């Protein structure tokens, strides 16, 4: 089995009784009128992604990735003592800090395990409130969208965009963690509108990557998203409309965020937002609430990333492509049929496992990742983003090398009050 060719989106059989299925090239609408504006280059070979092929899921069933170290890495999400060692950023205190950041997400995951669900990761987030029998009359989709954005802001969303449903980004199959097998996708029909929200991660903690200390920013970002998505979903359902909240489940977040106007795809294959760069966690809500849509936004990311290789140069396992956007498939954890910047997920995940925690060096060193905690820093960032979007982008890159804050800060710097140890947007 280890020597079998990878194929496109074909998982290794999970058991003799449960053979994963394969849809072949996408049979639905291959192209969308928004593709050019979004920068999507969709090829005839396009296939919807099977969630079983997610690198983390493969760590549980694919013998090419599975190992005791991988299983210990998963266990370490709940047991700070497993990976802790006498090294700055990796002590028991650092892992305890990280565990505190993840607690909201972990509670979300655990609450439905007895029902065979992994909310927010393999399954959509169950919203406990029922959909009201009587629908609140919506005066207009435009007015409702403005009101929804105000509501979402109160509930913690720092970025919010709205777009129409696009089945291309929905997973063809979901992962059944109970049986270590795939299961049919289960998103209800008729949810034609997609709300995308973004929350930021702390800049100063991110600067300490790689470390367990820095992993706190990611965990707390997920926990914030979980709470925000449930609050927005509850609001929608209490008005009599359906809402399905989603984090790492159900559908791809980055292409939806691009369509909703939250940013562009970067060389590191993450969303780069105009407001916060790549330091953003994303979530979605699928709904039938009448809403108007936002336009995609281009501000020069692709052109800048073409000349910048900070993330690929900084990546220890060399998992980030340093050339032009491509349709090459490194392994079955890649999207098939889209010409774009992709990463070698297996190399990336192996580095994570060896570290005992996640890695965000590519976020840390991305020129778009700047401290905007003061008025002056925010104004400089806005100027720099503008400059990076012009033909003077090489000057912007030079400025980042000369006066940017790329590079790692020691975790002890943060614990000792670096950046005042406050949330830095």
N, C-alpha and C positions, 0 to 999 in steps of 0.2 A: 504493500500500500504506500510506503514512503516514497517509492520510486515512480509512482504513477504520475502522468502529466497532470498539470493543474486544471486545464480546461477553463472555460469562462463560467463563473458562477455555479460550478458543480461541486457541492460539498462532498467530502469523503462520507460514505454511508455511515450513519450513526448506529445502526444495528441491522441485523438480518431481517427484522420484521418491519423496519421503518426506513424505507429508502427515500431520501429527499427527492423531490420532483424538480423539474427544470422547464421553465416556460419557453425558453429559446428567445430569439429576438422579440423585442416589444411589439405587440400586435395592436396597441392602441394608437393614440395620436402622437406621432413621433416628434413633430415640430409644433411650436407654439409661436404666435405672432410676437411675443415678448422676448424670444430667444436672443435676437440680435442686440436689443437694448440691454439685456442682462449679461451679454458676453458668453452665452452658452453655445458651444459648438457640438451639436448632437449628430452622431454618426448613424448610418443604417444598422449597425451592429448593436445598437443600444438595447440594454436589458435592465429591467427593474432589479434592484438589489435585494438579495435574500438575506434577512437578518441573521440567519445561521452562520453566514460567512463573515460577520463582524469578528474582528480579531479577538476580542474578549470572549465571545462565545466559543470561538474555535479553541481557545485555551482550555475549554472544558470537554471538548469532544475530539479534536483533531490531534492525532498522535504526533504530527509533525511539530506541534507547538506545546502540547501538554508535557508537564514535568512536575515533580514535587515542588520545585521552586515556584512555578506558576501557581500551583494550588496554595502554597504558603503566602504568595502575594495577595491572592483573593482573601484569604483568612486574615491577613494583616490589616484589611480595611476595618476590621472589628477588634483586632487584638494588637494594640500598640507594642506589646512586648516581643512580638515575633520578629520584626525587622530592626528593632532598636539596637544601636551599637554606640560605642564611645567615639563619636565623631560629630563635629559641629554640624547641626542641621538634621542629624539622624538619631539623636538621643531619645530616651523614653519621653522626655518633656515635649520634644518636637512632634513625635507621633501622637502623643496625647492631645496636643494642640490641633493636629490634623483631624483626629477623631471627633473633636468638638465641632469642627467645621462641617463634618459630614453627618452630624446626628440627625438633622432634619430630613435628609435624604434617606438615611438608614431606617428611620421610623416609617417613612413612606413605603420603603421596600418591604419591610417586615410585616406590615399590617394585614396583608392579604396573602402571605405565603401559604397559609393553611388552605386557601382556596385555589392553590396552584397558579397564583399570579405574582409577577414581580413588577409592581407598579412603577412606572417611570423609566424602566430599562428594557423589559421584554413586553410589557403590556401598557396600555394607556393608563393614565392616573384616574382611578375611580373617584368620582365626585359624590360625596355622601348625600348632598341635597338632591331631592327629586325635582324633575322638571315640572314647573307649575302647570296646572291644567288650563288656565286662562292665559293667553298671550297678551303682553303689554303691547298696545298699538304703537307702531313705529312711524313717526311723522315722516321721516325720510332717511334713507341709508346714509346720506352725507351727515345729517345731524346726529344720527346714532353713532357714527364713527368718531365724531369729535367728542361725544359724551363718553364713549367707551375708552378713548385714550386718556381722558381725565381720570376715569375710574381706575384704569390700569396703572397710572402714575401714582395714585394714592396707595395702591396695593404693592408698589415696589418696582414696577417696570420702568427702566430708564430709557429704553428704546422700544418703540412699538410701531409695527407696520402691518398693513392688511392687504391681502391678495386673494385671488381666486384659487380654488383647489386645483392641483395639478397631479394627476395620478402617476406621472413618471417618477415622482420623488417618494411615492409610497412603497414600503417594502412589499415584495411579492409574497413573502412568507414571514411569519414571526417565529421566535425561538421558544420552545417549551422547556423551561428549566427543570420542571418536575420529571420529565421523561428524557431529557437530554436529546431532544428531537425537534424537528420543525413542526409548526402548526399553521393552519390557514390564517391569513390576515383577517382581522375582525373589526375593521372600522365601518360603522353604519353608513348606509347610503344617504345621499341627500344633504351631506354637510359640505356645502359648496364654497364656503368662505374660510379662509385660514388667517388667523391672527398670530403674528410672530412677535415675541417679546424678547428683550435683551436686558441683562443685568451685568454690571461691571465687576471685575475682580480687583482687589487691592494692588496698586502699583508697587508699593515698597516690598510687600511680601513676595510678589512675583519676581522681583529682582534677586531673590535668594535661590532661584532654581539653579541646579537641581538640589532639592532637599525636601524632607518631610514638612519642614516649616512652610515652604511655598505651596505644598499640596493643600494647605488649609484654605487658600484663596479659592481653589477649584471646588473643594467640598462645600464651602460656605456659599459659593455661587450657585451650585446645584440646589442646596437647601433653600436659598432665597427664591430660586425659580419655582421649586415645588410649591412653596407657600403662595407665591404670586399667581401661578397658573390655577391653583385650586380656588383662590379668592375670585379671580375673574370668571372662572367657570361657574362658580356658585351664583355670581351676579347674573350671568346669562340665563342659567336654568331657572332661577327664581323669577325671571321675567317671562318664562314659558317657552324658551327656545333651547335647543339641544346644544351641548358643549362637550367635546372630548379633549381633555388636556393631555399633552404629550411632552416628554423630554427626550430621552435617547431611544424611544420606542416609535413605532408606527410609520415614521417617515424621516427622510433626510432633512436636517434643519438648515444647512448653509444655502442650498439652492432656493428654498422657500424664503429665507431672509433676504437674499439678493432680489428676488421678485418683489418682495414687500418694501424695497427701498432702504434696507438697513445697511447696505455696504456692498463690497465686491469680494471676489475670491482672491486670496493671496497665494504666493508661491508655496507657503507652508500648508496650503489646502484648507485654511481656516478663513472665516469671514473677517475682513478688515472694515471696521465702521469708521465713518468720517469723524465721529465724536470721541471714540475711545480706542481706535485702532483694533488690534486683535484681542484685547483684554475683555471679551464679552462672552457670557454664557447665554445660550439661546433656548427658547421653549416655544411651543405652538399650542394653539387651540383651534380645533376644527368645529365649525358651527353652522347653523342655518339662520342665525340672526342676520337680518338684512343690513349690509354694510357696503360702503363705497371703498374702492381700492386705491392704494398708493402706487406711484410710479417707481420703477427701479431708478437707481442713482449711480452714475459713473463719475468718479472724480480723479481718475488717473492712476488707480492702483495697478492695473495690469501693465501699463507703460513703465511705472516705477519699478515694479517687481522684476521686469525684464532686465533691467540694468543692475538691480540690487540682489546680492546673494548672501546677505547677512545671516538669514536663517539656515540656508544650506551649508554655509561655511562653518556655522556654529554647532551644527548637529553632530554629536559624537558618533552615532552609528551610521552617519551618512545616509539617512533615510529620506532626505528631501532632494528632489531633482533639481539640478543646477542649470538645466537647459531650457529650451522653449516648451510651452505647453504641448502635451503629447497624449496619445491614446494607448501607450504601452501599458500592459498589465503586469505588475510585479508579482502579484499572487491573487488568490481568489477573494481577498478582502478589499480589492479595488473595484470601483465603479467600472462597468463595461460600456463602451460606446459613447464616451464623451471625451473630447480632446481638451485637456485641462492640466493644470499642475496637480499631480498626485504624489502621495508619499508611499514609501515601502513600509506598510503597517507592521509587518513581521519584525523588521529591524527595529522599528520604534518601540514596539511592545517588549521585545527582548531586552532593550536597554532599561525600560521601566522596571521589568521584573528584577534585573540585576541590581537596580538601585533600591528596590524594596518600596518604591513609591512612584508616583507619576513624574513626568518630565515636561517642562514648559520652556525650555531654553529658546525655542523658536519664537515664543511669545515675548520672552524677556528681551531678546536682542533685535526684534523687529523695530525698524526706525519709527513706525507708526505707534509704537508703545512708548508714550511719554507721560511724565508726571504732569497732571493738569490741576493740581490741588490749590494753586494760587491764581489770582487774576492774571499776573504777569506770565506765568507758565502756560496758562490757558490761551492767552493771546499769541504767544510764540508758537504754540502747537497749531493753532488755526492758521497762522501765517505759513508755517512749515508745510502743512497739508496742502494749502493752496499752491505753494511753490513746487511741491512734488508732483502736482497735477499739471504743471506747465512744461514747456520745452526746456526750462531751467532745472529739470529734475536731477541732473547730475550735480548741480550746485546744492540742491537739497540733500543729496546723498553725502556730499563732501561736508556739509554742515553737521550732519549726523555723526560722521566719523570724528570731526573736530570737537564739537561741543555737546554731542548726544550723550545719553547715559547708558549706552550699551555695556554689556559685561556683567559679571556676577558680583553681588554683594554677599559677604559672609553672613550666614544666618545670625551669628552673634551680634552683627551690626544692627539687625532689626530688634533682637531681644534687648539690646542696650539703648534703644530709643531712636534708631536710625529713621529719619524722616518723621520724627516725633511719634513713630509707632501709631499713626492714625490712619483711617481709611483715606486713601489718596485716589481721587478720580482723575 
